Amino acid sequence: MIYLTGDTHAEFKHRFNMDNFPEQMKMTKDDYVIICGDFGGVWDTGGESRNEKYWLDWFEDRAYTLLFVDGNHENFDRLNAYPVKEWQGGKVHEIRPHVFHLMRGQVFEIDGKKIFTFGGAKSHDICGGILETSDPNYRRKRKQLEEDYVPYRINHISWWEQELASEEEMEEGRKNLRAHDNTVDFIITHCCSTSTQTFISSSKYKADRETDFLESVKNSVNYKKWFFGHYHDNVNVSEKEILIYEQMIRIS
């Protein structure tokens, strides 16, 4: 079985408890739950905190195997420091023996399904800009932004430039899709293609290099369903594209 859900932002207790997800009682480690980005379980800048360790160990103890693509709200300094291994035909970061980060541009064969994964997205809640702790005016700027209730981020503390895919990651995706004749069963991402983003946001969000890359994927790849998170809603955008947030749905 494969279940899928949207952004968690390290808020795991409600989404994954037995009352809200009773299907897990019939699952084994050969069954999977996939989070569509903004996992948030690898976040604290000081290393794995007591709270993080609790939840990562908690997931390791679940009946199923937990998988996630990265979102824009991840600590990429830490996430990219985990060992890379080959798993089910693609590359993963192994967080725990049964907790894996599905890396960008990979095609996995899971439960007999081919799944293309591509995490990352542009943060939309940073109109106050990105602050640098090395800036002599850092404290003053931060205080003013907070007094004015203007959202901001801090480089390498709450924001990382790796939130958007690099050209190397996009080329990795193109190469792996070509190796599978540009045909997969499912696409799982954090953000979506430019045209889909324009539609669901009524043009509120602007295109970037990652949504443009995903637009090219949309136009060149044969797929049955595309699932994505990021926009904090549950919407059947079209017959093939599904925006998911708090729901837990079975896809296989």
Residue pairs with C-beta under 8 A, 6 or more apart in sequence:
1 23
1 26
1 27
1 31
1 32
1 111
1 250
1 252
2 31
2 32
2 33
2 34
2 110
2 111
2 113
2 250
2 251
2 252
3 21
3 23
3 31
3 32
3 33
3 34
3 64
3 248
3 249
3 250
3 251
4 33
4 34
4 35
4 36
4 188
4 227
4 244
4 248
4 249
4 250
4 251
5 15
5 33
5 34
5 35
5 36
5 244
5 246
5 247
5 248
5 249
6 35
6 36
6 37
6 229
6 232
6 234
6 243
6 244
6 245
6 246
6 247
7 35
7 36
7 37
7 38
7 71
7 73
7 229
7 230
7 232
7 245
8 15
8 35
8 38
8 39
8 40
8 41
9 38
9 40
9 73
10 39
10 40
10 41
10 43
10 52
10 55
11 40
12 41
12 55
12 58
12 59
14 20
15 21
15 246
15 248
16 24
16 33
16 62
18 24
18 25
20 248
21 248
23 248
23 250
24 33
24 62
24 63
24 64
25 63
27 63
27 64
28 63
28 64
29 63
29 64
29 65
29 98
30 65
31 63
31 64
31 65
31 111
32 64
32 65
32 66
32 67
32 110
32 111
33 64
33 65
33 66
33 67
33 248
34 67
34 68
34 69
34 102
34 188
35 66
35 67
35 68
35 69
35 229
36 68
36 69
36 71
36 188
36 189
36 190
36 227
36 228
36 229
36 230
36 244
37 68
37 69
37 70
37 71
37 72
37 119
37 120
37 121
37 189
37 190
37 191
37 228
37 229
37 230
38 71
38 72
38 73
38 74
38 190
38 229
38 230
39 68
39 70
39 71
39 74
39 101
40 73
40 74
41 52
41 55
41 56
41 59
41 68
41 95
41 99
42 48
42 52
42 74
42 75
42 78
42 79
42 82
42 95
42 101
43 52
43 73
43 74
43 75
43 78
44 52
44 75
45 75
45 77
45 78
45 156
45 157
47 78
48 56
56 95
56 96
56 99
57 96
59 66
59 96
59 98
59 99
60 96
60 97
60 98
60 99
62 98
64 98
65 98
65 99
65 100
66 98
66 99
66 100
67 99
67 100
67 101
67 102
68 100
68 101
68 102
69 101
69 102
69 104
69 117
69 118
69 119
69 188
69 189
69 190
70 76
70 79
70 101
70 104
70 119
70 120
70 190
71 119
71 120
71 121
71 163
71 190
71 229
71 230
72 120
72 121
72 122
72 123
72 163
72 164
72 190
72 191
72 230
73 123
73 163
74 160
74 163
75 160
76 160
76 162
76 163
77 156
77 160
79 93
79 101
80 93
80 162
82 93
82 94
82 95
82 101
83 93
83 94
84 91
84 92
84 93
84 94
84 103
85 91
85 92
85 94
86 92
87 94
87 100
87 108
88 108
88 109
88 110
89 106
89 107
89 108
89 109
90 102
90 103
90 106
90 107
90 108
90 117
90 176
91 103
91 106
92 100
92 101
92 102
92 103
92 106
93 100
93 101
93 103
94 100
95 101
102 108
102 117
102 119
102 188
103 117
103 119
104 117
104 118
104 119
104 120
104 165
104 169
104 172
104 173
105 117
105 118
105 165
105 169
105 170
105 171
105 172
105 173
105 174
105 175
105 176
106 116
106 117
106 172
106 173
106 176
107 114
107 115
107 116
107 117
107 176
107 177
107 179
107 180
107 184
108 114
108 115
108 117
109 115
110 252
111 252
112 252
113 185
113 186
113 251
113 252
114 180
114 183
114 184
114 185
114 186
115 184
115 185
115 186
115 187
115 188
116 173
116 176
116 177
116 184
116 186
116 187
116 188
116 217
116 221
116 223
117 187
117 188
117 189
118 165
118 169
118 173
118 187
118 188
118 189
118 190
118 213
118 214
118 217
119 189
119 190
120 162
120 163
120 164
120 165
120 169
120 190
120 191
120 210
121 163
121 164
121 190
121 191
121 210
121 230
122 163
122 164
122 191
122 205
122 208
122 210
122 211
123 153
123 159
123 163
124 205
125 151
125 153
126 151
126 152
126 153
126 159
127 150
127 151
127 152
128 145
128 150
128 151
128 152
128 153
129 152
129 153
130 152
130 153
130 154
130 155
130 159
131 138
131 141
131 142
131 145
131 152
131 153
131 154
131 155
132 138
132 154
132 155
133 154
133 155
133 157
135 141
142 152
142 154
145 151
145 152
153 159
155 161
164 208
164 209
164 210
165 209
165 210
165 213
170 209
170 210
170 213
173 213
173 217
177 184
177 217
177 220
177 221
182 220
182 221
182 222
183 221
183 222
183 223
184 221
184 222
184 223
185 223
185 224
185 225
186 223
186 224
186 225
186 226
186 227
186 251
187 217
187 221
187 223
187 225
187 226
187 227
188 226
188 227
188 228
189 214
189 226
189 227
189 228
190 228
190 229
190 230
191 197
191 210
191 211
191 214
191 228
191 230
191 231
192 200
192 211
192 214
192 226
192 228
192 230
192 231
192 237
192 241
192 243
193 211
193 214
193 215
193 217
193 218
194 207
194 211
194 212
194 214
194 215
195 215
195 218
196 218
196 237
196 241
197 205
197 207
197 211
197 231
198 205
198 207
199 237
200 231
200 233
200 235
200 237
200 243
201 231
207 215
218 226
223 240
224 240
225 240
225 241
225 242
225 251
226 240
226 241
226 242
227 242
227 244
227 251
228 241
228 242
228 243
228 244
229 243
229 244
229 245
231 243
231 245
232 245
233 243
233 245
234 243
234 244
234 245
234 246
234 247
235 242
235 243
236 242
236 243
237 243
242 249
